[in-house]
């Protein structure tokens, strides 16, 4: 089940794709990690999907990652007496008290928003279709001017792009969902509404190492704290849909590049998400613009590209995954691919582990090695190798099933769960046998092996070996 590409495919499961048979077909078509959207479905339904994924994993004998995407805070207006047309140039009030909304005002039952807003800030309603500018604020009333009008109905979403809201990224629902998902044994938790590093730190304290945490960057204010957020996160998701609501949509491509480069420099997996093959929700083929969008993410060196509604509720979930797979393979075989992703060369940290990892790439490319093979317990060695974006395959050998599943999201990494080793000789013999069995090498090929001594010590990569398949290690 070796993938002949480096970028990974993250597929969301939903009503059209949550049974064992379809999940297996999605994996065979190219899905490496599956996303459970906690905004939809009951715990019983989520548990059934999780069980189906693990059943497919066991049957295929390959580690499969599972990401639980928490809903996060949802700001909404209250109930309207009927659908009303809010016209450009008119005044419109948002009030804290519970009233029946009309053409002049609506309830906004979120005290935190009233505390954070100041004159000239923007309020966006219904995914940005209606744009309001704050004129004045009181403790329970916000007076606004309608910049862009439209039809407003009950319970529409509210976005506040210009302020950092004093809200935790974890709601009561999220905390319940989080404990439930951790009990199932998910590998990644995606955190919505991230505004600052403290949001990630709070969540990590609750998780206690039971899963890796992915920060969803969907709030413009998060960009002001990008480096801090990346430093405390295990991975990053560029949530382009919400960014495109709260920012001028033409700014999103530039932010995507900035976030991708920053995450790559830090060695953190980065996922590009939202509307990548949107037309395949209903159509059997994507548009040429969508193909270019996916290709751009691959050229930039993103770790993974994600399908949302395309694979969750779409009519062609397997075809959508297959298309992602085909585009990734095509881009990675393009003559320009290596030169483009190498433009953003990462600088290693001043540690022995980073020095060894950089040397592994340089030696592998110099001798045209068949693969770089990393022994790891925690996954840190594998992530370092992935950050280098080598032009040879990366095999990660780990005794931890949890680590193998988490690493399924990392660029270029092929994980194998195996017994730990206790000596250099055993390390080399073990690695070379697995390289042959996994179809990465044949007799007389050379491979680069990295590990930490003493063996089994997490985060302590300090050994590099060149080994020839079928002979005593060198």
C-alpha positions as CSV (number, residue, x, y, z in Angstrom):
1,X,0.0,0.0,0.0
2,X,2.9,2.4,-0.7
3,X,1.8,5.8,-2.0
4,X,3.8,7.0,-5.0
5,X,3.5,10.6,-3.9
6,X,4.6,12.8,-1.0
7,X,1.6,15.0,-0.3
8,X,-1.1,13.4,1.8
9,X,-4.9,13.4,1.2
10,X,-7.3,14.2,4.1
11,X,-10.9,13.2,3.4
12,X,-13.9,14.2,5.4
13,X,-16.4,11.4,6.1
14,X,-20.1,12.0,6.2
15,X,-23.5,10.5,5.1
16,X,-22.3,9.4,1.6
17,X,-19.0,7.9,2.8
18,X,-19.2,6.5,6.3
19,X,-19.6,2.8,5.8
20,X,-16.8,0.2,5.8
21,X,-17.0,-0.5,2.1
22,X,-16.7,3.2,1.0
23,X,-14.0,4.0,3.6
24,X,-11.9,1.1,2.2
25,X,-12.4,2.4,-1.3
26,X,-11.5,5.9,-0.3
27,X,-8.3,4.7,1.3
28,X,-7.4,2.6,-1.8
29,X,-8.2,5.6,-4.0
30,X,-5.6,7.7,-2.0
31,X,-7.0,9.0,1.3
32,X,-4.4,8.8,4.1
33,X,-6.2,10.5,6.9
34,X,-10.0,10.7,7.6
35,X,-11.7,13.8,9.2
36,X,-14.6,13.5,11.6
37,X,-16.5,16.8,11.6
38,X,-17.9,17.2,15.1
39,X,-20.3,19.9,13.9
40,X,-22.5,17.1,12.5
41,X,-23.6,13.8,13.8
42,X,-24.2,12.2,17.2
43,X,-21.6,10.5,19.3
44,X,-23.1,7.2,18.4
45,X,-22.7,8.0,14.7
46,X,-19.1,9.2,15.2
47,X,-18.2,6.1,17.1
48,X,-19.6,3.9,14.3
49,X,-17.4,5.7,11.7
50,X,-14.4,5.5,14.0
51,X,-14.9,1.7,14.3
52,X,-15.3,1.4,10.6
53,X,-12.0,3.2,9.9
54,X,-10.1,1.0,12.4
55,X,-11.6,-2.1,10.8
56,X,-10.4,-1.0,7.4
57,X,-7.0,-0.2,8.9
58,X,-6.7,-3.7,10.5
59,X,-7.8,-5.4,7.3
60,X,-5.3,-3.5,5.1
61,X,-2.4,-3.5,7.6
62,X,-1.5,0.1,7.2
63,X,-1.7,2.9,9.8
64,X,-4.6,5.3,9.1
65,X,-4.9,8.7,10.7
66,X,-8.1,10.1,12.2
67,X,-8.7,13.8,12.8
68,X,-11.6,15.0,14.9
69,X,-12.5,18.6,14.0
70,X,-14.1,20.4,16.9
71,X,-16.9,22.8,16.1
72,X,-15.7,25.8,18.1
73,X,-17.7,28.9,19.2
74,X,-20.6,29.8,16.9
75,X,-21.8,33.4,17.0
76,X,-25.3,33.9,15.7
77,X,-28.1,36.4,15.7
78,X,-31.4,35.6,17.4
79,X,-34.8,34.9,15.9
80,X,-36.3,37.2,13.2
81,X,-40.0,37.7,12.9
82,X,-39.6,36.9,9.2
83,X,-36.9,37.1,6.5
84,X,-36.1,40.8,6.0
85,X,-34.1,42.9,3.5
86,X,-31.4,45.0,5.1
87,X,-30.6,47.8,2.7
88,X,-27.3,49.4,2.1
89,X,-27.0,52.8,3.7
90,X,-29.5,52.2,6.4
91,X,-28.9,51.9,10.2
92,X,-29.2,48.6,11.9
93,X,-29.0,47.8,15.6
94,X,-27.8,44.7,17.4
95,X,-29.1,44.3,20.9
96,X,-28.1,42.0,23.8
97,X,-31.7,41.6,25.0
98,X,-33.9,38.8,23.6
99,X,-36.2,40.4,21.1
100,X,-38.0,39.4,17.9
101,X,-35.8,40.8,15.1
102,X,-37.1,43.0,12.3
103,X,-35.7,45.3,9.5
104,X,-34.2,47.6,12.1
105,X,-32.6,45.4,14.7
106,X,-31.8,41.9,15.8
107,X,-30.7,40.1,18.9
108,X,-27.0,39.3,19.3
109,X,-26.8,37.1,22.4
110,X,-23.1,37.3,22.9
111,X,-21.9,39.7,25.6
112,X,-18.3,39.2,24.6
113,X,-18.9,40.8,21.2
114,X,-20.3,43.9,22.8
115,X,-17.2,44.2,25.0
116,X,-14.8,43.8,22.2
117,X,-16.3,46.0,19.4
118,X,-15.3,49.6,18.8
119,X,-16.4,52.2,16.3
120,X,-15.4,51.6,12.7
121,X,-15.0,47.9,13.2
122,X,-16.8,45.5,10.9
123,X,-19.5,42.9,11.6
124,X,-20.2,40.3,9.0
125,X,-23.5,38.4,8.9
126,X,-24.5,35.3,7.0
127,X,-21.0,34.3,5.9
128,X,-20.1,37.8,5.0
129,X,-23.1,38.4,2.7
130,X,-24.2,41.4,4.9
131,X,-21.5,43.8,6.0
132,X,-22.0,46.3,8.9
133,X,-19.8,49.0,10.2
134,X,-19.9,49.8,13.9
135,X,-21.0,53.4,14.5
136,X,-21.2,53.3,18.3
137,X,-21.4,50.8,21.1
138,X,-23.0,50.6,24.6
139,X,-23.1,47.7,27.0
140,X,-26.2,46.3,25.4
141,X,-26.6,48.1,22.0
142,X,-24.5,48.2,18.9
143,X,-25.4,50.8,16.3
144,X,-24.2,50.0,12.8
145,X,-24.3,51.3,9.3
146,X,-25.1,48.8,6.5
147,X,-22.3,48.7,4.0
148,X,-23.6,45.7,2.1
149,X,-27.2,44.7,2.4
150,X,-29.1,41.5,1.8
151,X,-31.7,39.2,3.1
152,X,-31.4,38.4,6.8
153,X,-33.1,35.4,8.4
154,X,-33.1,33.8,11.9
155,X,-29.9,32.4,13.5
156,X,-27.5,33.5,10.8
157,X,-23.8,33.5,11.7
158,X,-21.9,36.5,12.8
159,X,-18.2,37.2,12.2
160,X,-16.0,39.8,13.9
161,X,-12.8,40.1,11.9
162,X,-11.4,43.2,13.5
163,X,-11.3,42.1,17.2
164,X,-9.9,39.4,19.3
165,X,-12.9,38.1,21.2
166,X,-12.5,37.1,24.9
167,X,-13.8,33.6,24.1
168,X,-12.2,30.3,24.7
169,X,-11.8,28.1,21.6
170,X,-13.4,25.3,23.5
171,X,-17.2,25.5,24.2
172,X,-19.0,23.2,26.5
173,X,-20.0,21.1,23.5
174,X,-16.3,21.0,22.4
175,X,-15.1,19.8,25.7
176,X,-17.7,16.9,25.7
177,X,-16.8,16.1,22.1
178,X,-13.1,16.2,22.9
179,X,-13.3,13.8,25.8
180,X,-15.5,11.5,23.8
181,X,-13.0,11.5,20.8
182,X,-10.0,11.0,23.0
183,X,-11.8,8.0,24.5
184,X,-12.2,6.6,21.0
185,X,-8.5,7.1,20.3
186,X,-8.4,9.7,17.6
187,X,-5.0,10.8,16.4
188,X,-5.4,14.5,15.7
189,X,-7.7,17.2,17.2
190,X,-8.4,20.2,15.0
191,X,-9.2,23.3,17.1
192,X,-11.5,26.0,15.6
193,X,-11.6,29.7,16.4
194,X,-7.9,29.9,17.3
195,X,-6.9,33.5,17.9
196,X,-3.7,33.2,20.0
197,X,-1.2,30.6,21.3
198,X,-3.1,30.4,24.6
199,X,-6.0,28.7,22.8
200,X,-3.8,25.8,21.8
201,X,-2.0,25.6,25.2
202,X,-5.4,25.3,27.0
203,X,-6.5,22.4,24.7
204,X,-3.2,20.6,25.0
205,X,-3.5,20.6,28.8
206,X,-6.8,18.8,28.5
207,X,-5.5,16.3,26.0
208,X,-2.4,15.5,27.9
209,X,-0.5,13.9,25.0
210,X,-3.4,11.6,24.0
211,X,-3.5,13.2,20.5
212,X,-1.7,15.9,18.4
213,X,-3.4,19.3,18.1
214,X,-4.0,21.1,14.8
215,X,-4.7,24.8,14.8
216,X,-7.3,25.9,12.3
217,X,-6.3,29.4,11.1
218,X,-9.6,31.0,10.1
219,X,-9.5,34.3,12.1
220,X,-7.6,37.2,10.7
221,X,-6.4,38.2,14.1
222,X,-4.6,34.8,14.4
223,X,-2.2,36.1,11.7
224,X,-0.8,38.6,14.2
225,X,0.3,35.7,16.4
226,X,1.2,33.2,13.6
227,X,4.6,32.2,14.8
228,X,3.5,31.8,18.4
229,X,0.5,29.7,17.3
230,X,2.7,27.5,15.1
231,X,5.3,27.0,17.8
232,X,2.8,25.5,20.3
233,X,0.8,23.5,17.7
234,X,1.5,20.1,16.3
235,X,0.0,21.0,12.9
236,X,-1.7,23.8,11.0
237,X,-4.8,24.0,8.9
238,X,-5.3,26.8,6.5
239,X,-9.1,27.2,6.8
240,X,-9.6,29.2,3.6
241,X,-13.4,29.3,3.8
242,X,-13.6,31.3,7.0
243,X,-10.6,33.4,6.1
244,X,-12.3,34.3,2.9
245,X,-15.4,35.5,4.8
246,X,-13.6,37.7,7.3
247,X,-11.0,39.0,4.9
248,X,-11.1,40.4,1.4
249,X,-11.1,37.2,-0.6
250,X,-8.2,38.3,-2.8
251,X,-5.9,38.3,0.3
252,X,-6.4,34.6,1.0
253,X,-4.0,33.2,-1.6
254,X,-1.2,35.3,-0.2
255,X,-2.0,34.3,3.4
256,X,-2.0,30.6,2.3
257,X,1.5,30.9,1.0
258,X,2.7,32.8,4.2
259,X,1.2,30.2,6.5
260,X,2.5,27.3,4.5
261,X,6.0,28.7,4.5
262,X,5.9,29.5,8.2
263,X,4.7,26.0,9.1
264,X,7.3,24.3,6.9
265,X,10.1,26.4,8.5
266,X,8.9,25.2,11.9
267,X,8.6,21.5,10.7
268,X,4.9,21.4,11.5
269,X,2.5,19.6,9.1
270,X,0.3,22.1,7.2
271,X,-3.1,21.2,5.6
272,X,-4.7,23.3,2.9
273,X,-8.5,23.1,3.2
274,X,-11.9,24.3,1.9
275,X,-13.4,24.2,-1.6
276,X,-10.5,22.5,-3.3
277,X,-12.7,20.4,-5.6
278,X,-16.0,22.0,-4.7
279,X,-17.7,21.3,-8.0
280,X,-17.3,17.6,-7.4
281,X,-20.0,17.7,-4.8
282,X,-22.4,17.4,-7.7
283,X,-20.2,16.9,-10.8
284,X,-18.1,13.9,-11.8
285,X,-15.2,16.1,-12.8
286,X,-13.7,19.3,-11.3
287,X,-13.1,22.6,-13.0
288,X,-9.6,23.4,-14.4
289,X,-9.3,26.2,-11.9
290,X,-9.9,23.7,-9.0
291,X,-7.2,21.5,-10.4
292,X,-4.8,24.5,-10.5
293,X,-5.7,25.2,-6.9
294,X,-4.8,21.8,-5.7
295,X,-1.6,21.8,-7.8
296,X,-0.6,25.1,-6.3
297,X,-0.8,23.7,-2.8
298,X,1.3,20.7,-3.8
299,X,3.9,22.9,-5.5
300,X,4.1,25.0,-2.3
301,X,5.1,21.9,-0.4
302,X,2.0,21.6,1.8
303,X,1.8,18.3,3.7
304,X,-1.8,17.6,2.9
305,X,-4.8,18.7,0.8
306,X,-8.3,18.3,2.2
307,X,-11.7,17.3,0.9
308,X,-14.7,18.6,2.9
309,X,-18.2,18.3,1.5
310,X,-16.8,16.6,-1.7
311,X,-16.2,13.4,0.2
312,X,-18.7,13.9,3.1
313,X,-21.9,14.6,1.2
314,X,-20.9,14.7,-2.4
315,X,-22.1,12.4,-5.2
316,X,-18.6,11.3,-6.1
317,X,-16.5,10.9,-3.0
318,X,-14.2,8.2,-4.4
319,X,-13.6,10.1,-7.6
320,X,-12.8,13.2,-5.7
321,X,-10.1,11.4,-3.7
322,X,-8.8,9.8,-6.8
323,X,-8.5,13.2,-8.5
324,X,-6.5,14.6,-5.6
325,X,-4.2,11.6,-5.9
326,X,-3.7,12.0,-9.6
327,X,-3.1,15.8,-9.4
328,X,-0.5,15.2,-6.6
329,X,1.3,12.6,-8.6
330,X,1.3,14.7,-11.7
331,X,2.7,17.8,-9.9
332,X,5.4,15.8,-8.1
333,X,6.6,14.4,-11.5
334,X,6.8,17.8,-13.0
335,X,10.3,19.0,-13.9
336,X,9.7,22.3,-12.0
337,X,8.5,20.7,-8.8
338,X,11.8,20.2,-7.0
339,X,13.1,23.7,-7.8
340,X,9.9,25.3,-6.6
341,X,9.5,23.6,-3.2
342,X,13.3,24.0,-2.6
343,X,13.1,27.8,-2.9
344,X,11.8,27.9,0.7
345,X,14.7,26.1,2.2
346,X,14.3,25.5,5.9
347,X,17.1,26.2,8.3
348,X,17.9,23.5,10.9
349,X,17.9,24.3,14.6
350,X,21.3,24.2,16.3
351,X,20.7,20.7,17.7
352,X,22.4,17.4,17.0
353,X,19.1,16.0,15.9
354,X,18.6,18.6,13.2
355,X,22.2,18.4,12.1
356,X,21.8,14.6,11.6
357,X,18.6,15.0,9.7
358,X,20.1,17.6,7.4
359,X,23.1,15.4,6.8
360,X,20.8,12.4,6.1
361,X,19.2,14.3,3.3
362,X,22.5,15.6,1.8
363,X,24.1,12.1,1.9
364,X,21.0,10.4,0.5
365,X,20.9,12.8,-2.4
366,X,24.6,12.5,-3.0
367,X,24.8,8.7,-3.1
368,X,21.3,8.4,-4.7
369,X,20.0,6.3,-1.8
370,X,16.9,4.3,-2.2
371,X,15.4,5.8,1.0
372,X,16.0,7.6,4.3
373,X,14.9,5.3,7.2
374,X,14.2,6.9,10.6
375,X,13.7,5.1,13.9
376,X,11.4,7.1,16.2
377,X,9.2,6.7,19.2
378,X,7.6,10.1,19.5
379,X,7.6,11.0,15.8
380,X,10.0,14.0,16.1
381,X,12.7,12.3,14.0
382,X,10.2,11.6,11.2
383,X,8.9,15.2,11.2
384,X,12.5,16.5,11.0
385,X,13.1,14.3,8.0
386,X,9.8,15.4,6.4
387,X,10.7,19.1,6.9
388,X,13.8,18.7,4.8
389,X,11.5,17.7,1.8
390,X,14.2,15.2,0.4
391,X,14.0,13.9,-3.1
392,X,14.2,10.3,-1.8
393,X,11.4,8.4,0.0
394,X,11.2,8.6,3.8
395,X,10.4,5.4,5.8
396,X,9.6,5.9,9.5
397,X,9.9,2.8,11.7
398,X,8.2,3.1,15.1
399,X,7.0,0.7,17.9
400,X,4.1,3.1,18.5
401,X,0.9,2.6,16.6
402,X,-0.2,6.1,17.8
403,X,2.9,7.7,16.4
404,X,2.4,5.9,13.0
405,X,-1.2,7.0,12.7
406,X,-0.3,10.6,13.6
407,X,2.6,10.6,11.1
408,X,0.2,9.6,8.3
409,X,-0.4,13.3,7.8
410,X,3.3,14.3,7.3
411,X,4.7,15.0,3.8
412,X,6.6,12.1,2.2
413,X,6.4,9.8,5.3
414,X,5.7,6.1,5.0
415,X,5.2,4.6,8.5
416,X,5.7,1.0,9.6
417,X,4.9,-0.2,13.1
418,X,7.6,-2.5,14.2
419,X,9.5,-3.8,17.2
420,X,12.1,-1.5,18.8
421,X,15.8,-2.3,18.3
422,X,18.6,-2.5,20.9
423,X,21.8,-2.4,18.9
424,X,23.4,-1.0,15.7
425,X,23.5,-4.4,14.0
426,X,19.9,-5.1,14.8
427,X,18.9,-1.5,13.7
428,X,20.5,-2.0,10.3
429,X,19.3,-5.5,9.7
430,X,15.8,-4.6,10.7
431,X,15.7,-1.5,8.6
432,X,17.0,-3.2,5.4
433,X,14.6,-6.1,5.7
434,X,11.6,-3.7,6.0
435,X,12.9,-1.6,3.1
436,X,12.7,-4.6,0.9
437,X,9.4,-5.8,2.2
438,X,7.8,-2.4,1.8
439,X,9.2,-2.1,-1.8
440,X,11.5,0.8,-1.1
441,X,14.8,-1.0,-2.0
442,X,16.2,-4.0,-3.7
443,X,19.5,-5.9,-3.3
444,X,22.6,-3.7,-3.4
445,X,20.7,-0.5,-2.9
446,X,22.0,1.9,-0.3
447,X,19.8,3.4,2.4
448,X,20.4,6.1,5.0
449,X,19.4,5.2,8.6
450,X,19.0,7.6,11.5
451,X,18.2,6.8,15.1
452,X,18.8,7.9,18.6
453,X,21.2,6.3,21.1
454,X,20.5,5.0,23.6
455,X,17.8,3.3,21.6
456,X,14.2,4.1,22.7
457,X,15.1,7.6,23.9
458,X,12.5,10.1,22.4
459,X,13.8,13.2,20.6
460,X,17.4,12.1,20.7
461,X,18.4,11.6,17.0
462,X,22.2,11.4,17.0
463,X,23.2,8.5,14.7
464,X,23.5,8.3,10.9
465,X,24.4,5.1,9.1
466,X,24.8,4.2,5.4
467,X,23.7,0.6,4.8
468,X,23.8,-1.5,1.7
469,X,21.0,-3.8,1.2
470,X,22.1,-7.4,1.5
471,X,25.6,-6.7,3.1
472,X,27.0,-5.9,6.5
473,X,26.3,-2.3,7.4
474,X,29.0,0.3,6.7
